[in-house]
Amino acid sequence: MDAILFFLFATITVICAINMVLQRHPISSALSLIGVMGSLAVLYLLLGGEFIAMAQLIVYSGAIMVLFLFVIMLLNSGAEPKRSRHKILLFLGAPLLVILLGVIGYFIQGQIPAQEMVKFGSWESGPGKPAFGSPQNVGMSLFTSYLLPFEITSVLILIAILGAIVLARKEID
């Protein structure tokens, strides 16, 4: 059952991600990104990371995506203008995508031993099993090993918000 749910939500994630890139209107693209974030939360839940799944839903799907939508609406950006595509890109795009996916699959297959791929369904947490996504483990990792990247990320988000405010003020003036 876990494998079926995994492939279902992995497919939803990929479809929403492709839709996000192909959308011409930024609000539709942001809504597709919410679909990606929600599907990722379910995938984290399937892997036994309950805390990470809820943080994904609350922080990314909720707060940050609402912020993205407000910034998009504040900047009042419309649909992107259509551009003509070169015929070479139409013929090379699909074969290059297949080659890229093949190379990525080859490297992923080489990194994961065959025994680990068989044990996919045994990643559930519970008594006697490791809890990868428990609040205690996440907190200890976040505030010990990953403290510097965590703080750098928070400063980068603050700079991005200030940049959006500056851009919005220039249009108003």
C-alpha positions in Angstrom: 0.0 0.0 0.0 2.9 2.4 0.8 4.4 1.8 -2.6 1.1 2.6 -4.3 0.7 5.8 -2.3 4.3 6.8 -3.0 3.9 6.4 -6.7 0.6 8.2 -6.7 1.9 11.3 -4.8 5.2 11.2 -6.7 3.3 11.4 -9.9 1.1 14.3 -8.6 4.3 16.1 -7.5 5.9 15.7 -10.9 2.7 16.8 -12.8 2.3 19.8 -10.6 6.0 20.7 -11.0 5.7 20.5 -14.8 2.5 22.5 -14.7 4.2 25.1 -12.6 7.0 25.6 -15.2 4.6 25.6 -18.2 2.1 28.1 -16.7 2.1 31.6 -18.3 0.4 33.4 -15.4 2.4 33.7 -12.2 -0.6 33.1 -9.9 -1.4 29.8 -11.6 2.3 28.8 -11.3 2.3 29.6 -7.6 -0.9 27.5 -7.1 0.8 24.6 -8.9 3.7 25.0 -6.5 1.3 24.6 -3.6 0.3 21.3 -5.1 4.0 20.3 -5.2 4.5 21.3 -1.6 1.3 19.4 -0.4 2.4 16.2 -2.3 5.9 16.4 -0.8 4.3 16.6 2.6 2.5 13.3 2.0 5.7 11.8 0.8 7.5 12.8 4.0 4.6 11.3 5.9 5.0 8.0 4.1 8.7 8.0 5.0 7.9 8.4 8.7 8.7 12.1 9.1 5.5 13.3 10.7 7.1 16.5 12.0 8.7 17.3 8.7 5.4 16.7 6.9 3.5 19.0 9.1 6.2 21.7 8.9 6.1 21.3 5.1 2.3 21.9 5.1 2.3 24.8 7.6 5.4 26.6 6.7 5.8 26.1 2.9 2.3 25.3 1.6 0.7 27.8 4.1 2.8 30.7 5.0 5.4 31.1 2.3 3.1 30.4 -0.6 0.6 32.9 0.8 3.5 35.4 0.9 4.4 34.5 -2.7 0.8 35.1 -3.8 0.6 38.4 -2.0 3.9 39.6 -3.6 2.7 38.5 -7.0 -0.6 40.3 -6.6 1.2 43.4 -5.1 3.5 43.6 -8.1 0.5 43.2 -10.4 2.3 41.1 -12.9 0.2 39.8 -15.8 0.7 36.8 -18.1 4.0 36.5 -19.8 4.0 37.6 -23.5 4.3 34.8 -26.0 7.6 34.4 -27.7 8.5 32.6 -30.8 10.4 29.4 -30.3 13.2 28.2 -32.5 12.6 25.1 -34.4 15.9 23.6 -33.3 14.7 23.8 -29.7 11.5 21.9 -30.5 13.5 19.0 -32.0 16.3 18.9 -29.5 14.2 19.4 -26.3 12.6 16.0 -25.9 15.7 13.9 -26.7 17.9 16.0 -24.4 15.3 15.6 -21.6 15.3 11.8 -22.1 19.1 11.8 -22.0 19.2 13.9 -18.8 16.6 11.7 -17.1 18.6 8.6 -18.1 21.9 10.1 -16.7 20.2 11.1 -13.5 18.6 7.6 -13.1 22.0 5.9 -13.8 23.7 8.0 -11.0 20.8 7.4 -8.5 20.8 3.7 -9.2 24.6 3.6 -8.5 24.2 5.4 -5.2 21.5 3.2 -3.7 22.4 -0.4 -2.9 19.8 -3.0 -4.1 19.1 -4.0 -0.4 18.0 -0.5 0.4 15.6 -0.3 -2.5 13.9 -3.5 -1.3 13.5 -2.2 2.3 11.6 0.9 1.1 8.4 -0.1 2.9 10.2 -0.7 6.3 11.0 3.0 6.9 7.9 3.5 9.1 8.5 4.9 12.6 7.2 3.2 15.7 8.4 1.5 18.8 11.9 0.1 18.3 12.2 1.8 14.9 14.2 5.0 14.2 12.1 8.1 14.0 13.8 10.2 11.3 11.3 13.0 11.4 10.6 13.3 15.1 10.6 16.9 16.6 13.6 16.0 18.9 15.8 14.7 16.0 14.9 17.6 13.8 15.5 20.1 16.5 18.9 18.6 17.5 20.1 18.5 13.9 18.8 21.9 13.1 20.3 23.7 16.0 23.6 21.8 16.2 24.9 20.6 12.8 22.8 22.9 10.6 22.7 26.1 12.6 24.8 28.2 10.2 22.8 27.2 7.0 19.6 27.7 9.0 20.5 31.3 9.9 21.9 32.0 6.4 18.6 30.9 5.0 16.6 33.1 7.3 18.7 36.1 6.4 18.3 35.4 2.7 14.5 35.2 3.1 14.6 38.5 4.9 16.6 40.1 2.1 14.1 38.7 -0.5 11.2 40.2 1.4 12.9 43.6 1.6 13.7 43.4 -2.1 10.1 42.7 -3.0 9.1 45.8 -0.9 11.6 48.0 -2.7 10.4 46.8 -6.1 6.8 47.4 -5.1 7.5 50.9 -3.9 9.2 51.9 -7.2 6.1 51.0 -9.1 3.9 53.0 -6.7 6.1 56.1 -7.0 
